[in-house]
Each structure stands twice: as structure tokens, then as C-alpha cells.
Amino acid sequence: MAFTLPALPYAHDALEPHIDTQTMQIHHGKHHQAYVDNLNNAIKGTAHENESLESLVAKAGSISAAVRNNGGGHWNHTFFWESLAPAGKAGSMSDKLSALINEAFGSFDAFKEKFNQAGMTRFGSGWAWLIVGADGKLAISSTPNQDNPLMDVAEVKGTPILGVDVWEHAYYLKYQNRRAEYLGAFWSLVNWDKVSERLAATVK
């Protein structure tokens, strides 16, 4: 089956001023589209042609680099767009999410600091994640390139409930080399309703 680019759940300019319109147009319409197109080309005529995206991501270590990188790019970006919402429309954390954050990190501020650190210390391109581990507890991890914690190759495995893209194309037009400023702005856009929904689906 051919994969397709999902529509954004908001307008390209909806995340202003924290993420600018041009960045969203290029990031979604060019970068994400390229991952989808390259993934379709990589699986065409292979045994993976009819597999789900989740299946391809899970077996990243045993598939081609093209499928791993572009499948990861498609999954990660789809997840990222859904993790964001226009400022003031992001809902609120569930009681369960708030409690687990406090349990794992001591406070929400300590969680943000550790999450931002994961994004800042990711050398080159990659992602920072909030995940639910096999023990049902929250943890923060980081992955290179378009890898994610669902992959069999991930150093820290778990189910992502929040992620931030720290590839330069995600922020360079507005923030240039100021990744810390971009990560600070990210918190104004986190869709806490969605993150809480993901947690509830993961921790029964």
C-alpha cells in the first residue's frame, strides 16, 4: 500500500509566532512529503510493500537504511504534528499524566529542564522523547536522525507520548542556531490533550 502525507490538524500559520508559517510549509509540505515519497519508492516491489508503518518502524534494525530512515521520518513527523496545537488551544494535562511526571521527575519544571537537555545534547539531527517504559513509568530519551523509541535499534525503548524534532530544518528559518530558544517556544504549543490521550492508551 502506498503511504500518503497526512494533512496538518491546523493551518500552516496556526503556530505563529512560536513556529513560523514558512517553516511549517516547508517542513510539512517538502520534508515530510519527501519522507513519504522516498519510503514508497523504497518498499515498492519488496516484501515490505503491504506492511503497516508501525511494523516497518518496529523492525528498523533488519530492513534497509532507506526504509528505516524514511519510515522513521514519516512516523516521527506524523506524531510531531499531532503533538502540537495553536497556543491557547492545547488543553491540559490529565491528572494521571501530571502525577506520573511528578513521580518520575519531581516536578513539571524539572521534567521540562530534563526534556530540553535531551534536545540540546542531541548532537546533530534527531529527536527528544517522553516515553512510557515497559514498567509503566515515564522516561526521557533521545534518538539520532529519524529513529524513535519504538524501533528495535533504540538505546532506550518505550512508547512515545511526546516528541520534539531537533533537526535544524524544524527551526532554522526563525531561530537559526538558537536551538534552546526553539525548545523554549515548543512548550507553548504542546497538545496536552493529545499527550494525555496517548498516555491513557498506553497505561491501562
DABEL-V263792 format. One record per pair of residues at least 24 apart in sequence whose ideal C-beta (glycine too) atoms are under 6 Angstrom apart, sorted by the first residue. I is the first residue (numbers start at 1). GAP is how many residues later the second one is. Records with the same first field share a line. If there is no record, write none. Layout:
# DABEL-V263792
I: GAP / GAP
This chain:
# DABEL-V263792
1: 49
2: 38
3: 33 / 36 / 37
5: 27 / 28 / 31
6: 72
8: 73
10: 76
14: 72
15: 174
18: 167 / 170 / 171
20: 154
22: 151
23: 150
31: 138
32: 45
35: 35 / 38 / 39
36: 38
38: 32
39: 31 / 32 / 35
42: 24 / 25
57: 93 / 94
60: 91 / 93
61: 91 / 92
69: 77
72: 74 / 75 / 76
73: 73
76: 70 / 72
79: 84
80: 83 / 85
82: 112
83: 79 / 108
84: 105 / 107
85: 106
87: 101
90: 100 / 101 / 102
91: 101 / 102
92: 100
93: 99 / 103
94: 102
97: 99 / 102
100: 38
104: 33 / 34
114: 26
115: 25
116: 67
118: 24
119: 45 / 47 / 64
122: 44
125: 42
126: 40
127: 36 / 38
128: 36
129: 31 / 34
130: 31 / 32
131: 27 / 28 / 29
132: 26 / 27 / 70
133: 25
136: 67
159: 43
161: 34 / 37 / 38
162: 33
